[in-house]
Amino acid sequence: AASLNLPPKVLAVGLDFTLEAVTDTAEDWLSGMYGVMTKITDVFADHGLRKPLFVAPYESGSQTVSDHPVLRAQWDLSWNKGGHDFFYSAPSYMFALDSFGRATPDARQQMAEMDACAIEACNSDIDWACPVFLLAEREENPCIIRCRAQAMGPLVVDASDPLNAGSSCGFAFEGCSNHATILKVEVAPDDSKDLLITCDVAPDGDGLKLLYAFGHAPSSDGMPANRGGIRDDWSYSSKTGASLYRWALPAALPVH
């Protein structure tokens, strides 16, 4: 920049430290991420750079690791950014893994494309956000749970199920004492950013939670154990030949 007599610019700062932090508590990890972003912001200010834009993948785990407090702690960052310009470019459950649990060459290309799309949008003053589930509450019919989301566009229940999430679209209950089974997941007719999750019986239990893309059984098909089937209506044609989507971020929501 100096040789061109131009002010330096940094498009974004990538953050990727989640699975490596499996010994941390959720609180320690979240505090650490806020601390890292604060330090980097201070360094940028000291060098006359604009406030940094932070981008990260939402780490969904591996073929065998599908749940951990640190994995769940990422959800807090999806809606409480602590005053930082931070966003998740994509949930990692959409990317294929090799036998060592690392992204395949095609997956690395796709991850870079999702990052690039998100960074380009944000640097062009266009919003970017993967759907984030914020609230799970019972309808008048207690067999139906309404899951409310924050999203850029209408939610889509992908009928083709490219990630093999199954009929539950990646949803499950935690702390359910009566073995309620999810029968149907659909977009609410009165709000395109709400889902209606219909069960065979009203789910019940102390500390009942609705999980999305958490706690799935180990996988053997080259994809992470966790799966999801909910996205918005954005898409991008990858150089790998695949269609990329903004899949919803994993969440663990108390059922009210």
Backbone bond lengths (Angstrom), bond angles and torsions (degrees), N, CA, C in turn:
res aa  C-N    CA-C-N  psi(-1)  N-CA   C-N-CA  omega(-1)  CA-C   N-CA-C  phi
1 A - - - 1.461 - - 1.519 110.75 -
2 A 1.342 115.88 -41.11 1.460 119.19 -179.59 1.526 110.94 -65.20
3 S 1.343 117.36 -39.93 1.462 120.54 -178.99 1.518 111.86 -66.31
4 L 1.323 116.77 -25.18 1.464 121.42 178.31 1.524 111.41 -95.34
5 N 1.336 115.68 0.10 1.461 121.33 -178.33 1.531 111.24 57.57
6 L 1.326 114.37 41.88 1.460 120.90 178.88 1.532 109.50 -124.69
7 P 1.310 117.53 150.74 1.461 119.09 176.74 1.524 110.29 -69.71
8 P 1.314 118.13 138.89 1.472 119.51 178.91 1.520 111.39 -69.89
9 K 1.330 115.40 148.29 1.456 121.35 177.10 1.529 109.14 -134.26
10 V 1.300 115.89 143.48 1.464 122.01 174.11 1.518 107.29 -121.79
11 L 1.336 116.38 119.37 1.459 119.66 -175.60 1.524 112.03 -68.71
12 A 1.321 117.03 -40.57 1.462 119.92 -177.85 1.519 109.67 -166.17
13 V 1.317 115.33 163.06 1.461 122.58 174.97 1.522 107.17 -120.22
14 G 1.330 116.39 121.51 1.456 120.65 -179.44 1.517 111.51 -85.18
15 L 1.319 116.36 136.82 1.461 123.16 176.31 1.526 108.30 -120.13
16 D 1.329 116.73 129.37 1.456 119.90 -179.75 1.529 108.65 -151.56
17 F 1.323 116.25 82.60 1.461 120.87 179.01 1.523 108.13 -147.11
18 T 1.335 114.73 89.87 1.465 118.75 -177.63 1.522 111.08 -135.00
19 L 1.339 117.34 -64.98 1.457 118.90 -179.82 1.523 112.09 -59.61
20 E 1.337 116.82 -30.93 1.457 120.05 178.43 1.523 112.20 -68.13
21 A 1.338 117.36 -13.73 1.463 121.64 -174.58 1.524 112.30 -103.20
22 V 1.335 117.03 30.12 1.457 119.57 -173.37 1.528 113.51 -68.07
23 T 1.334 118.23 -11.68 1.467 119.16 176.59 1.520 111.95 -89.90
24 D 1.317 117.57 -9.75 1.462 121.39 179.99 1.526 110.74 -78.11
25 T 1.325 115.17 156.85 1.466 119.20 167.14 1.523 107.99 -81.95
26 A 1.319 116.28 164.42 1.463 120.34 177.79 1.521 110.70 -58.96
27 E 1.341 116.17 -41.78 1.464 121.05 -178.33 1.529 110.64 -65.06
28 D 1.341 117.20 -42.00 1.467 120.65 179.93 1.522 110.96 -63.96
29 W 1.344 115.60 -43.50 1.461 119.10 -178.93 1.525 110.89 -64.03
30 L 1.323 116.93 -45.86 1.461 120.47 -177.88 1.526 110.19 -63.88
31 S 1.328 116.99 -44.36 1.459 120.62 178.16 1.523 110.64 -61.69
32 G 1.335 116.05 -40.76 1.460 119.89 179.09 1.513 112.90 -63.43
33 M 1.339 116.95 -39.91 1.458 119.83 179.69 1.524 111.23 -67.04
34 Y 1.330 116.53 -41.54 1.464 118.85 175.46 1.535 110.17 -61.16
35 G 1.332 116.08 -41.42 1.457 120.38 -178.72 1.516 112.24 -64.04
36 V 1.346 116.88 -42.65 1.467 120.90 179.06 1.525 110.09 -62.26
37 M 1.326 116.92 -44.97 1.469 119.53 -179.21 1.530 111.11 -64.86
38 T 1.320 117.07 -37.17 1.472 120.08 178.01 1.517 111.00 -64.23
39 K 1.338 116.87 -43.73 1.466 120.50 179.65 1.521 111.44 -63.47
40 I 1.327 116.71 -43.51 1.468 119.86 179.76 1.520 110.49 -65.24
41 T 1.321 117.02 -39.58 1.465 120.75 177.77 1.524 110.67 -61.13
42 D 1.337 116.89 -40.47 1.468 120.64 178.28 1.526 111.39 -64.97
43 V 1.332 116.72 -40.66 1.475 120.52 178.44 1.527 110.07 -63.11
44 F 1.332 115.98 -43.15 1.462 119.31 177.90 1.525 110.54 -59.78
45 A 1.325 116.84 -44.89 1.467 120.41 -179.29 1.523 110.76 -62.71
46 D 1.335 117.23 -38.95 1.464 121.06 179.73 1.521 111.87 -63.36
47 H 1.332 117.42 -25.60 1.464 121.32 -178.22 1.528 112.24 -106.36
48 G 1.310 116.23 14.93 1.454 119.86 175.18 1.506 114.55 71.34
49 L 1.336 117.46 21.56 1.456 121.25 178.63 1.524 109.91 -93.69
50 R 1.303 115.86 152.21 1.459 120.09 179.72 1.536 109.96 -66.88
51 K 1.308 115.46 162.33 1.460 121.06 178.48 1.524 109.58 -54.27
52 P 1.351 118.23 128.71 1.467 119.48 -173.33 1.525 113.53 -72.09
53 L 1.317 113.98 150.14 1.449 122.93 171.81 1.525 106.83 -99.13
54 F 1.328 117.67 121.71 1.458 122.49 -177.68 1.522 109.87 -101.82
55 V 1.339 115.61 136.21 1.460 120.47 178.85 1.524 108.33 -132.45
56 A 1.333 116.18 142.13 1.458 121.01 179.55 1.516 109.70 -149.54
57 P 1.333 116.74 153.40 1.469 118.86 168.20 1.520 108.29 -80.74
58 Y 1.324 116.88 147.14 1.460 119.66 172.41 1.527 105.90 -83.42
59 E 1.326 116.07 106.33 1.458 121.04 -174.76 1.525 110.97 -71.27
60 S 1.326 116.02 119.13 1.464 121.10 -175.37 1.521 113.05 -102.46
61 G 1.328 118.18 -0.03 1.446 120.67 179.03 1.517 112.82 104.66
62 S 1.335 115.35 -168.12 1.456 122.22 -176.16 1.522 110.26 -119.15
63 Q 1.340 116.47 -164.01 1.461 119.86 177.99 1.530 111.43 -66.41
64 T 1.332 116.65 -26.20 1.469 120.49 -176.57 1.525 113.27 -115.87
65 V 1.322 117.81 -25.60 1.466 121.50 178.66 1.518 108.43 -95.84
66 S 1.335 116.66 109.20 1.463 119.64 -176.65 1.525 113.00 -121.82
67 D 1.320 117.47 -2.09 1.467 119.63 179.19 1.523 109.14 -157.32
68 H 1.306 115.21 141.89 1.464 122.35 176.55 1.526 106.57 -172.85
69 P 1.341 118.03 147.54 1.467 119.12 179.09 1.521 114.05 -53.97
70 V 1.341 117.49 -35.20 1.466 119.68 179.91 1.526 110.66 -69.64
71 L 1.345 117.53 -37.00 1.461 119.25 175.58 1.530 110.36 -61.75
72 R 1.321 115.92 -40.82 1.467 119.44 -179.75 1.528 111.99 -70.34
73 A 1.333 117.09 -30.90 1.465 120.50 -176.92 1.521 112.32 -63.12
74 Q 1.329 116.76 -21.84 1.468 119.01 -179.39 1.525 111.52 -61.55
75 W 1.332 116.96 -30.30 1.465 120.00 -178.78 1.522 111.08 -57.70
76 D 1.338 117.11 -37.39 1.464 119.99 179.78 1.526 111.16 -59.61
77 L 1.348 116.14 -38.98 1.466 119.82 179.36 1.531 112.05 -68.47
78 S 1.325 117.03 -24.40 1.462 119.52 -177.52 1.520 112.28 -67.88
79 W 1.332 117.34 -24.79 1.474 119.04 -179.89 1.528 112.67 -122.78
80 N 1.332 118.62 -22.12 1.463 122.25 178.26 1.521 108.55 -115.76
81 K 1.311 116.18 92.73 1.459 121.63 -172.54 1.527 113.18 -88.60
82 G 1.326 116.93 0.63 1.459 120.43 176.77 1.513 114.12 62.64
83 G 1.328 117.60 28.94 1.458 120.64 179.40 1.514 114.61 85.09
84 H 1.330 117.36 -0.62 1.471 121.08 -179.71 1.525 110.53 -93.64
85 D 1.324 115.72 155.80 1.466 121.30 172.40 1.527 107.05 -85.79
86 F 1.314 115.76 90.58 1.461 122.22 -173.12 1.521 109.47 -130.48
87 F 1.343 115.72 143.61 1.458 119.35 173.76 1.525 109.53 -154.59
88 Y 1.318 115.08 154.75 1.458 121.74 170.86 1.518 108.33 -91.42
89 S 1.328 115.94 130.03 1.467 119.28 179.53 1.516 111.96 -79.19
90 A 1.344 117.39 -30.34 1.462 120.93 -177.60 1.521 109.69 -172.38
91 P 1.336 117.99 152.96 1.466 120.40 170.81 1.531 109.16 -80.98
92 S 1.317 117.51 138.14 1.466 119.48 -173.45 1.518 113.30 -73.57
93 Y 1.339 118.29 -7.10 1.466 117.68 178.18 1.520 112.75 -67.44
94 M 1.327 117.57 -10.54 1.461 120.53 179.71 1.523 113.11 -87.23
95 F 1.347 118.04 -2.78 1.459 121.32 -173.89 1.532 111.37 -112.66
96 A 1.340 116.20 136.12 1.463 121.97 -178.77 1.530 111.03 -71.08
97 L 1.336 115.30 151.49 1.460 122.47 -179.19 1.523 110.21 -120.95
98 D 1.352 115.74 152.60 1.463 119.08 173.52 1.523 109.42 -87.69
99 S 1.320 117.09 -173.33 1.460 120.92 -175.21 1.527 112.70 -68.26
100 F 1.333 117.36 -14.72 1.462 122.02 178.56 1.527 111.98 -97.11
101 G 1.342 116.62 4.87 1.452 120.13 179.62 1.514 113.91 80.36
102 R 1.323 117.13 13.77 1.468 121.60 177.58 1.518 110.24 -101.82
103 A 1.308 116.71 153.72 1.466 120.74 -179.56 1.524 110.79 -61.00
104 T 1.329 116.20 138.21 1.459 121.66 176.82 1.533 109.13 -71.32
105 P 1.344 118.30 166.28 1.474 119.55 177.24 1.524 113.22 -54.75
106 D 1.340 117.58 -44.08 1.466 119.69 177.45 1.521 111.10 -62.89
107 A 1.329 116.48 -40.91 1.460 119.78 179.92 1.525 111.26 -64.44
108 R 1.333 117.71 -38.18 1.471 119.52 178.31 1.525 111.11 -64.50
109 Q 1.347 115.93 -37.74 1.462 119.66 175.42 1.523 110.34 -62.39
110 Q 1.326 116.42 -44.53 1.466 120.89 -179.38 1.522 111.85 -66.44
111 M 1.323 117.09 -38.34 1.467 120.48 177.05 1.526 110.21 -62.39
112 A 1.339 116.05 -42.76 1.467 120.01 178.81 1.523 110.94 -64.14
113 E 1.331 117.02 -38.06 1.466 120.73 179.38 1.529 110.87 -66.82
114 M 1.334 117.40 -41.42 1.468 119.52 177.72 1.522 110.50 -64.56
115 D 1.337 116.85 -43.08 1.468 119.69 175.65 1.524 110.82 -57.91
116 A 1.342 116.24 -46.75 1.462 120.73 -176.90 1.524 111.48 -62.99
117 C 1.334 116.77 -42.67 1.467 120.17 178.72 1.528 110.53 -61.17
118 A 1.327 115.89 -43.91 1.455 120.12 -179.00 1.525 111.61 -66.74
119 I 1.333 116.42 -44.47 1.470 120.62 -178.71 1.523 110.63 -65.36
120 E 1.334 116.81 -43.11 1.465 120.50 179.02 1.522 110.85 -60.95
121 A 1.335 116.08 -42.61 1.459 119.47 179.78 1.518 111.04 -62.51
122 C 1.325 116.35 -48.98 1.466 119.86 -175.93 1.522 112.02 -67.03
123 N 1.331 117.55 -33.94 1.461 120.02 178.12 1.524 112.16 -79.06
124 S 1.323 116.63 -6.04 1.471 121.74 175.08 1.521 110.80 -107.44
125 D 1.349 115.49 16.05 1.471 122.09 -179.97 1.524 112.04 60.14
126 I 1.338 115.31 33.00 1.461 121.90 173.73 1.521 107.40 -109.69
127 D 1.299 116.65 131.43 1.463 119.57 -178.53 1.521 110.98 -64.89
128 W 1.335 114.61 151.69 1.468 120.94 174.87 1.515 107.34 -142.88
129 A 1.303 116.63 129.83 1.463 120.64 174.85 1.518 109.39 -164.56
130 C 1.322 116.20 132.30 1.457 120.11 168.45 1.526 107.91 -73.82
131 P 1.321 118.57 150.64 1.465 119.75 177.50 1.525 111.82 -55.25
132 V 1.327 115.30 135.12 1.467 122.06 179.99 1.522 108.08 -122.62
133 F 1.312 117.58 122.62 1.467 121.01 176.26 1.523 109.27 -80.26
134 L 1.337 116.05 129.97 1.459 121.20 -172.50 1.520 114.47 -115.03
135 L 1.333 117.99 -27.04 1.455 120.12 -171.40 1.527 110.17 -153.21
136 A 1.337 115.24 137.61 1.469 121.14 173.73 1.522 107.95 -124.34
137 E 1.316 116.88 121.68 1.459 120.26 -177.60 1.523 110.41 -142.90
138 R 1.334 115.69 150.01 1.452 121.32 -177.60 1.533 110.48 -74.03
139 E 1.311 114.96 142.79 1.454 121.30 170.84 1.534 108.95 -81.67
140 E 1.329 116.26 179.05 1.463 120.05 176.12 1.527 110.55 -57.35
141 N 1.315 115.43 -38.60 1.468 120.87 169.92 1.522 106.95 -82.18
142 P 1.344 119.98 110.55 1.463 121.46 -172.77 1.521 114.04 -67.26
143 C 1.330 117.32 -8.91 1.461 120.48 176.15 1.537 111.63 -79.07
144 I 1.329 116.67 -8.08 1.468 121.67 -177.99 1.527 109.38 -113.66
145 I 1.327 115.91 126.99 1.464 122.84 175.74 1.524 108.09 -106.65
146 R 1.319 116.51 127.15 1.468 121.17 174.76 1.523 107.60 -93.36
147 C 1.316 116.33 122.91 1.467 122.50 178.54 1.526 108.06 -109.05
148 R 1.316 115.85 113.97 1.466 121.21 -176.09 1.528 110.28 -94.19
149 A 1.318 115.66 138.74 1.459 121.20 -176.73 1.516 111.67 -126.49
150 Q 1.306 114.42 157.01 1.467 122.69 167.49 1.518 105.76 -105.54
151 A 1.331 117.57 122.50 1.452 120.37 -174.17 1.518 110.60 -149.41
152 M 1.348 115.33 158.84 1.459 121.52 179.74 1.527 111.86 -76.20
153 G 1.306 115.88 -27.61 1.458 120.63 -178.91 1.509 109.93 -147.28
154 P 1.328 117.46 -175.62 1.463 120.21 179.86 1.523 111.41 -61.79
155 L 1.329 115.92 143.93 1.460 120.65 176.72 1.525 109.84 -71.16
156 V 1.331 114.37 149.49 1.458 121.66 178.69 1.526 108.07 -127.01
157 V 1.324 116.63 124.94 1.463 121.53 169.27 1.528 105.64 -89.41
158 D 1.321 116.54 103.71 1.463 120.41 -170.84 1.528 110.29 -72.36
159 A 1.322 116.07 105.91 1.468 121.32 -176.22 1.524 112.40 -66.55
160 S 1.344 117.13 -25.05 1.467 119.34 179.83 1.525 112.03 -76.26
161 D 1.329 116.93 -15.78 1.470 122.96 175.95 1.526 112.22 47.51
162 P 1.333 118.37 57.93 1.469 120.27 -175.56 1.527 114.32 -64.91
163 L 1.329 117.63 -21.45 1.461 120.67 -179.26 1.525 112.25 -98.69
164 N 1.335 116.45 6.16 1.465 122.36 176.07 1.529 111.62 58.87
165 A 1.330 115.13 48.93 1.464 120.82 179.85 1.517 112.47 -81.97
166 G 1.329 117.78 -17.32 1.455 121.25 179.62 1.519 112.66 85.96
167 S 1.304 116.02 -178.74 1.466 121.33 -174.89 1.525 112.98 -67.01
168 S 1.333 117.64 -21.15 1.467 120.47 178.25 1.521 112.03 -83.22
169 C 1.340 117.63 -3.68 1.479 123.58 177.58 1.530 112.54 59.50
170 G 1.324 117.18 23.68 1.463 120.47 178.99 1.511 114.33 96.75
171 F 1.342 117.45 -2.63 1.465 121.10 -179.75 1.527 110.82 -86.77
172 A 1.336 115.13 149.85 1.465 122.48 174.98 1.523 107.61 -158.77
173 F 1.319 116.20 165.60 1.464 120.85 177.87 1.523 110.51 -105.98
174 E 1.310 114.91 145.22 1.462 122.46 173.28 1.525 107.84 -116.97
175 G 1.333 116.28 134.79 1.460 119.60 -179.60 1.505 113.45 76.47
176 C 1.321 117.21 22.58 1.476 121.06 -179.95 1.520 108.60 -87.99
177 S 1.317 116.56 121.69 1.464 121.39 -175.00 1.522 114.16 -91.71
178 N 1.321 117.51 -12.00 1.467 118.86 -175.66 1.534 113.12 -115.65
179 H 1.336 116.16 17.08 1.472 121.57 173.43 1.527 112.84 56.21
180 A 1.327 116.71 39.13 1.465 120.30 176.89 1.526 110.53 -60.77
181 T 1.326 115.74 138.13 1.458 121.87 -178.53 1.527 109.78 -111.81
182 I 1.326 116.10 135.32 1.465 120.94 177.34 1.524 109.02 -77.81
183 L 1.314 116.47 122.02 1.456 122.43 -178.78 1.524 112.96 -96.45
184 K 1.325 116.77 -33.74 1.466 119.91 -173.28 1.518 110.48 -155.88
185 V 1.324 115.90 141.76 1.465 122.84 173.33 1.515 107.09 -125.83
186 E 1.327 117.03 124.46 1.461 120.67 -177.35 1.527 110.09 -145.22
187 V 1.330 115.36 156.72 1.463 120.66 174.58 1.521 108.41 -73.62
188 A 1.329 116.31 134.18 1.466 120.52 -177.94 1.527 110.11 -64.79
189 P 1.315 118.48 134.69 1.467 120.72 -179.11 1.523 113.38 -66.67
190 D 1.342 117.22 -21.02 1.459 119.77 -178.09 1.522 113.95 -98.51
191 D 1.350 117.63 -3.51 1.467 120.68 179.17 1.518 108.40 -160.69
192 S 1.329 116.98 115.38 1.467 121.17 -174.64 1.525 113.13 -72.42
193 K 1.320 117.42 -4.47 1.469 120.36 177.47 1.529 111.61 -110.61
194 D 1.312 116.04 15.12 1.467 122.47 173.39 1.520 109.43 -116.39
195 L 1.330 115.65 147.05 1.459 121.64 172.31 1.514 109.25 -112.35
196 L 1.316 116.28 145.57 1.453 122.18 171.54 1.526 107.62 -109.70
197 I 1.336 115.73 121.61 1.460 122.08 -177.38 1.526 107.77 -111.60
198 T 1.316 115.79 109.46 1.462 121.90 -175.10 1.525 110.01 -96.54
199 C 1.341 115.64 131.27 1.466 122.13 -179.05 1.527 110.20 -115.60
200 D 1.338 115.68 163.81 1.467 119.47 179.31 1.526 111.44 -73.27
201 V 1.323 117.57 -32.95 1.464 123.31 173.51 1.516 107.38 -135.83
202 A 1.319 116.59 160.78 1.463 119.83 178.60 1.518 110.16 -65.82
203 P 1.330 119.61 117.21 1.464 120.74 -178.94 1.519 110.83 -62.78
204 D 1.334 114.96 139.77 1.458 119.82 -175.50 1.522 109.08 -143.17
205 G 1.346 116.15 156.50 1.450 120.91 177.26 1.506 111.58 148.15
206 D 1.327 116.27 151.04 1.458 120.87 177.15 1.530 109.81 -67.30
207 G 1.326 115.75 132.17 1.462 119.69 179.81 1.515 113.73 66.53
208 L 1.330 117.09 29.64 1.463 121.36 -178.43 1.528 110.73 -58.91
209 K 1.346 115.71 130.50 1.464 121.19 177.39 1.525 110.21 -130.21
210 L 1.318 114.12 147.62 1.460 121.45 172.27 1.525 107.66 -98.26
211 L 1.328 116.73 118.99 1.460 121.74 -179.74 1.522 110.05 -101.26
212 Y 1.319 115.83 142.03 1.455 121.46 170.73 1.524 107.59 -127.60
213 A 1.348 116.09 121.34 1.472 122.64 178.47 1.525 112.32 58.49
214 F 1.306 115.83 41.08 1.462 122.49 173.78 1.526 109.58 -135.03
215 G 1.328 115.85 145.20 1.450 121.60 168.91 1.507 116.48 70.54
216 H 1.323 118.56 23.93 1.460 120.30 179.80 1.530 110.88 -76.42
217 A 1.319 116.01 158.22 1.460 121.18 179.73 1.527 110.38 -67.12
218 P 1.342 118.23 152.04 1.470 121.02 179.22 1.528 112.00 -51.54
219 S 1.330 115.89 146.16 1.465 121.20 -176.76 1.522 110.49 -110.29
220 S 1.330 115.43 162.60 1.467 120.77 178.46 1.526 111.66 -138.50
221 D 1.338 116.36 17.63 1.464 119.95 -175.54 1.521 113.09 -108.23
222 G 1.339 116.69 15.29 1.457 119.23 178.90 1.509 114.91 85.16
223 M 1.331 117.09 4.21 1.450 121.87 177.11 1.527 109.38 -115.56
224 P 1.333 118.12 159.87 1.468 119.35 175.41 1.524 111.06 -58.70
225 A 1.332 115.70 156.16 1.464 120.20 179.13 1.528 110.88 -61.02
226 N 1.317 116.55 -42.54 1.463 120.18 -179.02 1.526 110.56 -72.30
227 R 1.319 115.45 141.84 1.463 122.06 -177.04 1.525 109.48 -135.13
228 G 1.314 115.42 159.25 1.457 121.19 175.04 1.508 110.60 -149.95
229 G 1.321 116.09 156.28 1.456 120.41 179.61 1.518 113.45 -131.76
230 I 1.359 115.91 17.28 1.469 120.38 -177.45 1.527 109.72 -116.92
231 R 1.323 116.19 133.61 1.459 122.34 178.88 1.510 109.19 -147.05
232 D 1.339 116.22 -178.83 1.462 119.14 169.86 1.523 108.35 -102.97
233 D 1.329 118.04 -165.36 1.467 120.23 -172.36 1.523 114.01 -96.21
234 W 1.332 118.06 10.08 1.471 121.65 175.87 1.523 109.73 -79.56
235 S 1.333 116.99 147.17 1.459 120.58 175.54 1.522 109.82 -150.73
236 Y 1.335 114.83 161.01 1.463 121.25 -179.70 1.520 108.18 -148.37
237 S 1.324 116.50 137.04 1.466 121.24 178.99 1.518 109.69 -88.06
238 S 1.321 116.39 110.70 1.459 121.85 -177.57 1.529 111.03 -75.12
239 K 1.325 116.02 153.10 1.460 120.58 174.01 1.528 111.33 -66.54
240 T 1.323 117.03 -14.88 1.467 120.60 176.20 1.519 112.07 -79.08
241 G 1.334 117.38 -6.81 1.454 121.64 -178.71 1.516 114.02 96.21
242 A 1.338 116.83 -7.79 1.463 121.00 -179.77 1.523 110.41 -88.98
243 S 1.321 115.73 157.21 1.462 121.66 170.87 1.527 107.74 -94.06
244 L 1.321 116.85 126.88 1.457 121.90 -179.29 1.529 109.50 -101.54
245 Y 1.318 115.40 143.10 1.457 121.38 -178.53 1.523 109.77 -131.33
246 R 1.339 115.07 161.80 1.468 120.10 171.51 1.531 107.29 -88.23
247 W 1.321 115.90 89.29 1.452 120.80 177.89 1.521 109.73 -73.27
248 A 1.311 116.09 152.11 1.471 121.14 -179.09 1.524 111.17 -66.76
249 L 1.315 115.69 146.72 1.460 120.73 179.63 1.529 110.51 -77.54
250 P 1.330 117.52 145.38 1.468 120.24 175.56 1.524 111.85 -55.98
251 A 1.328 115.50 152.25 1.464 120.27 -178.65 1.531 109.53 -155.98
252 A 1.335 115.13 154.60 1.461 122.62 173.78 1.522 106.30 -133.60
253 L 1.343 117.09 103.53 1.447 122.21 -170.13 1.528 111.84 -113.28
254 P 1.327 118.58 128.43 1.466 119.51 170.89 1.519 110.35 -60.26
255 V 1.320 116.72 138.68 1.455 121.28 178.94 1.524 108.90 -91.07
256 H 1.321 116.28 119.79 1.470 121.54 -177.80 1.523 111.04 -98.91
